[in-house]
Amino acid sequence: MRPEPAPLPTADPIADHVTITPSVLYVGTPVALLSTLNPDGSTNISPMSSAWALFDRVVLGLTASSKGRENAVRERELVINFPTPDLWSRVEALARTTGRDPVPRHKVRIGYEFEPEKFDRSGFTPLASEIVMPQRIAECPIQFEAEVMDVHEPGGEWPGERPEAYQIIEARVVRVHAHRRVVIPGTNHIDTARWSPLLYVFRHYFGTGPDLGRTFKAEA
Ligand SMILES: Cc1cc2nc3c(=O)[nH]c(=O)nc-3n(C[C@H](O)[C@H](O)[C@H](O)COP(=O)(O)O)c2cc1C
């Protein structure tokens, strides 16, 4: 049964807002684990959440110092793996690590460690990809193999001191793998009653709640 819609606010909606300056603007996006190929042929895993999809493209925002960005730009290919909420502690096990050696100075200051074996560190299982070289993460029910189409520089002037340089990677998804338990049998549709992304909300991990309804374009 669908929950009742939330009641309309009774107070003045303009007076109910205050101006704030939050340190991040992460209102809630799915966590993605980016697999990229290291120069020695091993696979690096980078947790990320600044990613969105339109048609067959996924756009990824990655800080300049991350090994994942360096690998993706050099090799022009990657895998975007989507974990479920129960995997959050494995994601967090990677949070203070980097595949970059030496560890960039700003990351040393907050306790990051060089970790060349991200699968071992997190307990995730590697799975060969079909089109690209970086391995997939078996535990993630949805995985996108993708090729890098373009790398964009952020536009405009930065107000004040820029926290860290970053790039925007535009990738074309060339193969989608979905675990059969999240696919409606015999179709190309994800069963939204069974699939649930892990969300990153103002630096906290969340799962999703019940289905609230569908948009008019939904096919399943
Ligand atoms: C949940 C989560 C989301 C993150 N989102 C991003 C992101 O969208 N972009 C980014 O550049 N870094 C993001 N990070 C930070 C990177 O994971 C971090 O820089 C890490 O050291 C990258 O690993 P690498 O250097 O091996 O690529 C996120 C970290 C966590 C734990």
The ligand as an SDF file (V2000), in Angstrom:
LIG
                    3D

 31 33  0  0  0  0  0  0  0  0999 V2000
   30.9790    7.5870   -0.3110 C   0  0  0  0  0  0  0  0  0  0  0  0
   32.1060    8.3430   -0.9660 C   0  0  0  0  0  0  0  0  0  0  0  0
   31.8420    9.1620   -2.0470 C   0  0  0  0  0  0  0  0  0  0  0  0
   32.8950    9.8410   -2.6830 C   0  0  0  0  0  0  0  0  0  0  0  0
   32.6090   10.5900   -3.7870 N   0  0  0  0  0  0  0  0  0  0  0  0
   33.6290   11.0950   -4.5050 C   0  0  0  0  0  0  0  0  0  0  0  0
   33.3730   11.7230   -5.7530 C   0  0  0  0  0  0  0  0  0  0  0  0
   32.2450   11.7930   -6.2290 O   0  0  0  0  0  0  0  0  0  0  0  0
   34.4490   12.2110   -6.4500 N   0  0  0  0  0  0  0  0  0  0  0  0
   35.7280   12.1010   -5.9840 C   0  0  0  0  0  0  0  0  0  0  0  0
   36.6520   12.5460   -6.6650 O   0  0  0  0  0  0  0  0  0  0  0  0
   35.9840   11.5320   -4.7970 N   0  0  0  0  0  0  0  0  0  0  0  0
   34.9830   11.0030   -4.0620 C   0  0  0  0  0  0  0  0  0  0  0  0
   35.2390   10.3740   -2.8810 N   0  0  0  0  0  0  0  0  0  0  0  0
   36.6340   10.3510   -2.3750 C   0  0  0  0  0  0  0  0  0  0  0  0
   37.4890    9.2730   -3.0570 C   0  0  0  0  0  0  0  0  0  0  0  0
   36.9450    7.9910   -2.8130 O   0  0  0  0  0  0  0  0  0  0  0  0
   38.9210    9.3560   -2.5210 C   0  0  0  0  0  0  0  0  0  0  0  0
   39.5360   10.5000   -3.0750 O   0  0  0  0  0  0  0  0  0  0  0  0
   39.7740    8.1390   -2.7790 C   0  0  0  0  0  0  0  0  0  0  0  0
   41.0470    8.3350   -2.2000 O   0  0  0  0  0  0  0  0  0  0  0  0
   39.9300    7.8420   -4.2550 C   0  0  0  0  0  0  0  0  0  0  0  0
   40.6990    6.6580   -4.4060 O   0  0  0  0  0  0  0  0  0  0  0  0
   41.8210    6.5750   -5.5310 P   0  0  0  0  0  0  0  0  0  0  0  0
   42.8220    7.6970   -5.2750 O   0  0  0  0  0  0  0  0  0  0  0  0
   42.4160    5.2220   -5.3830 O   0  0  0  0  0  0  0  0  0  0  0  0
   41.1020    6.7670   -6.8370 O   0  0  0  0  0  0  0  0  0  0  0  0
   34.2190    9.7150   -2.2010 C   0  0  0  0  0  0  0  0  0  0  0  0
   34.4750    8.8900   -1.1030 C   0  0  0  0  0  0  0  0  0  0  0  0
   33.4320    8.2170   -0.4800 C   0  0  0  0  0  0  0  0  0  0  0  0
   33.7390    7.3170    0.6950 C   0  0  0  0  0  0  0  0  0  0  0  0
  1  2  1  0
  2  3  1  0
  2 30  2  0
  3  4  2  0
  4  5  1  0
  4 28  1  0
  5  6  2  0
  6  7  1  0
  6 13  1  0
  7  8  2  0
  7  9  1  0
  9 10  1  0
 10 11  2  0
 10 12  1  0
 12 13  2  0
 13 14  1  0
 14 15  1  0
 14 28  1  0
 15 16  1  0
 16 17  1  0
 16 18  1  0
 18 19  1  0
 18 20  1  0
 20 21  1  0
 20 22  1  0
 22 23  1  0
 23 24  1  0
 24 25  2  0
 24 26  1  0
 24 27  1  0
 28 29  2  0
 29 30  1  0
 30 31  1  0
M  END
$$$$
